């Protein structure tokens, strides 16, 4: 299985439009990209997905070789 290094979490902006929050690994850092100029509104399930993506990204940073 190939390790993932980017995760996308569905959300909506304050106007209710569909957007995405993206989490990715860059070198030894975890990067969180929110919708440009917007607030991300997450439902309970999406918050769980964001939490899981952040956890997986931290694991990828801590273990870059996948060992």
N, C-alpha and C positions, 0 to 999 in steps of 0.2 A: 504494500500500500504506500502510495506517495504522500508524504506529509503536506498538509495545506499550509500556505503562508499568507492567505488572504481570506477574509470572511466578510460577508455582506448581510446586514440585518435590516429587514424591512421596518419602516417607520412612516410617519406622516408629519408634515409640517403643521404649523399652527392654523393654516388655512384648510387643512384636511387633505392636501395633495400627497400622493405617494412619493416617498423618498427612500433613501438608503443611508445607513451608517456603515462605514467600512472600517475594518480593523485589519492591519497588515503589519508584517515584520520587516524592518529595514535595519540591516546590520544587527546591532545588539539592542535595538529599541522597538517598542510596540507603538504603532501609530494609529490614532483614531481620527477618521475623517468624517465630519458631520456634514449635513447638507449645507451648501454655501449660503451664508447670510441668513440661515434659518435655525430655528430650534427643532430638535427631533422629539417627537411625541411617541413614546413607546408604550405598548400595552404590556400586561404582565408576562405573557408568553415571550414577547420580543425582548423584554428585559432579561429573561432567562437565557435567551439566545445570545444577547450581548455579553452577558456574564460568561457563558461558555466560550465564546470567541476570544474574549480577553484572557481567560484561563489558558486556552490552547496556544495563544500567541506568546504568553509568558513562558510556557513550557518550551515552545520552539526557540525562544531567545536563550533560555537557560541551557538548552541542549541542541545547539545548531547542527550537529552531525546526525541527530536522530538516534543516538545510541541509548 
